[in-house]
Amino acid sequence: MLVLLPPSEGKAPAGGGAPLELESLSLPGLTEARRAVLDELVALCAGDEDKAREVLGLSEGLRGEVAKNAALRTAGTRPAGEIYTGVLYDALDLASLDAAARERAGRSVLVFSGLWGAVRVTDRIPSYRCSMGVKLPGLGALAAHWRAPMASVLPEAAGDGLVLDLRSSAYAAAWKPKGEVAGRTATVRVLHARVVDGVEKRSVVSHFNKATKGRIVRALLADGAVPKDPAELVEALRDLGFTVEAEPPAKAGKAWGLDVVVRDLH
């Protein structure tokens, strides 16, 4: 099973570990594409601060993120699973999983990133600010920059098992599973169900959508479930107490869409 997650916008401070070594990151086929983004991002942020903030879409209050990016090559690092924070990662709570579940996370979870392309939660990276929606002056739109290297690297990373795609649309733009891989890919939509005037109504709630996705991944890792395809995933999630609605896609080679229905927001 390969789990694809978005990053968090907010990140923990840089760690005390050794500085970044690009060649040590997982998915070495992405190294040169990573180097290109890193080189331009550092140069941009070491220059005109106002221009850097404009390119990165940062408010005045986030001015400090520019200096942080300028120092990426010398900043301390920590595992990506500790760098990413926020609602999804709080619910996932990797640190509190037992050793076996954390090992499974290291093998199966990939976090997508505008700067790194995708990293495993065990990869050591510095804290940074660069979303997939950024358009760098030289490289252009990052989602487009990543498509070719991702297309050559990700199918191998997916192997022959399930791909559980929990990315937001901006990060999904960097790699779209195709063909046989798409046929064993499942995406998840979280719906809040509530009764209004005797009629059930459903809606997407962003905060709770992220929290539920984090809980889904945590439950699968803690249980040790290894569904081989979307149909087995549906059964595994139901066994773990989730309310799941799904139908196979009408055509072969298309991803499954799963609805996880929740009634209590917490």
C-alpha positions in Angstrom: 0.0 0.0 0.0 1.2 3.5 -0.9 -0.4 6.4 0.9 -0.1 9.9 -0.8 -0.6 12.9 1.5 -0.5 16.6 1.1 2.0 18.6 3.2 1.0 21.1 5.8 1.3 24.8 5.2 2.7 25.3 8.7 5.8 23.4 9.7 7.7 22.7 12.9 11.0 24.6 13.4 14.2 23.2 11.9 15.7 20.4 13.9 19.2 20.1 15.3 20.2 17.4 12.8 22.9 17.7 10.1 22.1 19.9 7.1 20.2 18.6 4.1 21.7 16.0 1.9 19.6 15.8 -1.2 21.2 12.5 -2.2 20.0 10.9 1.0 16.3 11.5 0.3 14.1 8.6 -0.9 13.0 8.4 -4.5 16.5 9.3 -5.9 15.0 9.7 -9.4 13.7 13.1 -8.2 17.1 14.4 -7.0 17.9 16.6 -10.0 14.4 18.1 -10.1 14.7 18.8 -6.3 18.0 20.4 -6.9 16.6 22.7 -9.5 13.8 23.9 -7.2 16.1 24.2 -4.2 18.7 26.3 -6.2 16.1 28.7 -7.5 14.2 29.0 -4.2 17.3 29.8 -2.2 18.5 32.3 -4.7 15.1 34.0 -4.8 14.9 34.3 -1.1 18.5 35.4 -0.7 17.7 38.4 -3.0 14.9 40.9 -3.0 12.7 40.0 0.0 9.6 41.7 -1.3 9.8 39.9 -4.7 10.3 36.6 -2.9 7.2 37.2 -0.7 5.2 38.0 -3.8 6.3 34.9 -5.7 5.6 32.7 -2.6 2.3 34.3 -1.8 3.4 35.3 1.7 1.8 38.0 3.8 3.8 40.7 5.6 3.4 38.6 8.8 5.2 35.7 7.1 8.3 37.7 6.1 10.5 35.5 8.3 9.7 32.5 6.0 11.8 34.2 3.3 15.0 34.2 5.5 14.2 30.6 6.4 14.2 29.5 2.8 17.4 31.4 2.1 19.2 29.3 4.7 17.8 25.9 3.6 21.2 24.5 2.7 22.7 25.1 6.2 19.6 24.7 8.3 19.2 21.7 10.7 16.9 18.8 9.6 14.5 16.4 11.2 12.3 13.6 9.8 9.6 14.9 7.5 7.0 13.2 9.7 8.0 15.7 12.5 8.3 18.7 10.1 4.7 18.6 8.9 2.2 19.8 11.4 -1.5 20.8 11.2 -4.8 19.1 11.4 -4.1 16.0 9.3 -0.8 15.4 10.9 -2.1 16.0 14.4 -4.8 13.4 13.8 -2.2 11.0 12.3 0.1 11.5 15.3 2.9 9.4 14.0 5.0 9.8 17.2 2.4 8.0 19.3 2.2 4.9 17.1 4.0 1.8 18.2 7.3 0.9 16.6 5.7 -1.6 14.1 3.2 1.0 12.9 5.9 3.7 12.5 7.9 1.3 10.5 4.9 0.7 8.2 4.5 4.5 7.9 8.1 4.8 6.8 7.5 2.3 4.0 4.1 3.3 2.8 3.5 7.1 3.4 4.7 9.7 0.8 4.2 13.4 1.5 4.0 15.6 -1.6 5.8 18.9 -1.7 6.4 21.9 -4.0 10.1 21.8 -3.0 10.9 18.1 -2.7 8.3 16.5 -5.0 7.6 13.8 -2.6 9.4 12.5 0.5 8.9 9.6 2.9 8.1 10.5 6.6 11.6 9.3 7.6 13.5 11.5 5.2 15.4 14.3 7.0 14.5 17.8 5.6 14.7 21.3 6.9 11.6 23.5 7.6 10.6 25.5 4.5 7.9 27.4 2.8 7.0 26.6 -0.8 3.6 25.3 -1.9 2.9 23.4 -5.1 0.9 26.4 -6.3 4.0 28.6 -6.6 5.3 29.7 -10.0 9.0 30.4 -9.8 10.4 33.0 -12.2 12.8 30.5 -13.9 11.2 27.0 -13.5 7.6 28.2 -13.8 4.7 26.4 -12.2 5.9 23.8 -9.8 3.1 21.3 -10.5 4.2 21.3 -14.1 7.9 21.0 -13.2 7.2 17.8 -11.2 5.0 16.0 -13.7 7.7 14.4 -15.9 10.0 13.2 -13.0 7.0 12.0 -11.0 5.7 10.0 -14.0 8.9 8.1 -14.2 9.4 7.5 -10.4 6.0 7.1 -8.8 4.7 4.0 -10.7 7.7 2.1 -9.4 7.1 3.4 -5.9 3.5 2.3 -6.1 4.6 -1.3 -6.9 1.7 -3.6 -7.5 -0.5 -2.7 -4.5 -3.1 -0.2 -3.5 -2.5 3.5 -3.9 -4.5 5.5 -1.3 -4.5 9.1 -2.7 -5.5 11.7 0.0 -3.8 14.7 -1.6 -5.5 18.0 -2.2 -6.1 19.1 -5.8 -3.0 21.3 -5.9 -0.7 18.4 -5.1 -2.6 15.9 -7.1 -1.8 18.0 -10.2 1.9 16.9 -9.9 1.1 13.2 -10.5 -2.0 11.5 -11.7 -2.0 7.7 -11.6 -2.7 6.3 -15.0 -3.6 3.0 -16.6 -3.2 -0.1 -14.4 -2.0 2.0 -11.4 -5.1 4.2 -11.6 -7.2 1.0 -11.5 -5.9 0.2 -8.0 -6.0 3.8 -6.8 -8.6 5.1 -4.3 -9.4 8.7 -3.5 -11.4 9.7 -0.4 -14.0 12.4 0.1 -15.1 13.1 3.6 -18.8 14.1 4.0 -20.5 15.5 7.1 -24.0 14.1 7.3 -26.6 16.0 9.4 -30.4 16.0 9.6 -32.1 19.3 8.8 -35.9 19.4 9.0 -36.0 15.6 8.9 -33.9 15.4 5.7 -30.3 14.2 5.7 -27.9 16.8 4.2 -24.2 16.2 3.4 -21.4 18.7 3.0 -17.6 18.9 2.9 -16.0 20.5 6.0 -12.4 21.4 5.3 -11.0 21.1 8.8 -12.8 17.9 9.6 -11.9 16.5 6.1 -8.2 16.8 7.0 -8.7 15.3 10.5 -10.6 12.3 9.2 -8.0 11.6 6.6 -5.4 11.6 9.3 -7.5 9.2 11.4 -8.0 6.9 8.4 -4.2 6.6 7.8 -3.5 6.2 11.5 -6.1 3.4 11.8 -4.7 1.5 8.8 -1.1 1.8 10.1 -2.1 0.8 13.7 -4.1 -2.2 12.5 -1.5 -3.4 10.1 -4.1 -3.7 7.4 -2.6 -4.1 3.9 -5.5 -3.9 1.4 -4.3 -4.9 -2.0 -6.9 -2.9 -4.0 -9.7 -0.4 -3.5 -12.4 -3.1 -2.8 -10.3 -4.5 0.0 -9.7 -1.0 1.3 -13.5 -0.4 1.6 -13.8 -3.6 3.7 -10.8 -2.8 5.8 -12.1 0.7 6.6 -15.6 -0.7 7.5 -13.9 -3.2 9.8 -12.1 -0.3 11.5 -15.5 1.4 12.1 -15.7 3.9 9.3 -18.9 4.4 7.3 -17.8 4.1 3.6 -19.8 4.3 0.4 -18.2 3.3 -2.8 -18.9 1.9 -6.3 -16.4 0.5 -8.7 -15.6 3.0 -11.6 -17.6 2.5 -14.8 -14.4 2.0 -16.8 -11.3 0.0 -16.2 -8.1 2.0 -15.5 -10.0 4.6 -13.5 -9.5 5.4 -9.8 -12.1 4.5 -7.3 -13.8 7.3 -5.4 -14.7 6.6 -1.8 -17.1 8.6 0.4 -16.4 8.4 4.2 -19.5 9.7 5.9 -19.2 11.2 9.4 -21.9 12.5 11.7 -20.0 13.9 14.7 -17.5 16.7 14.1 -14.6 16.5 16.5 
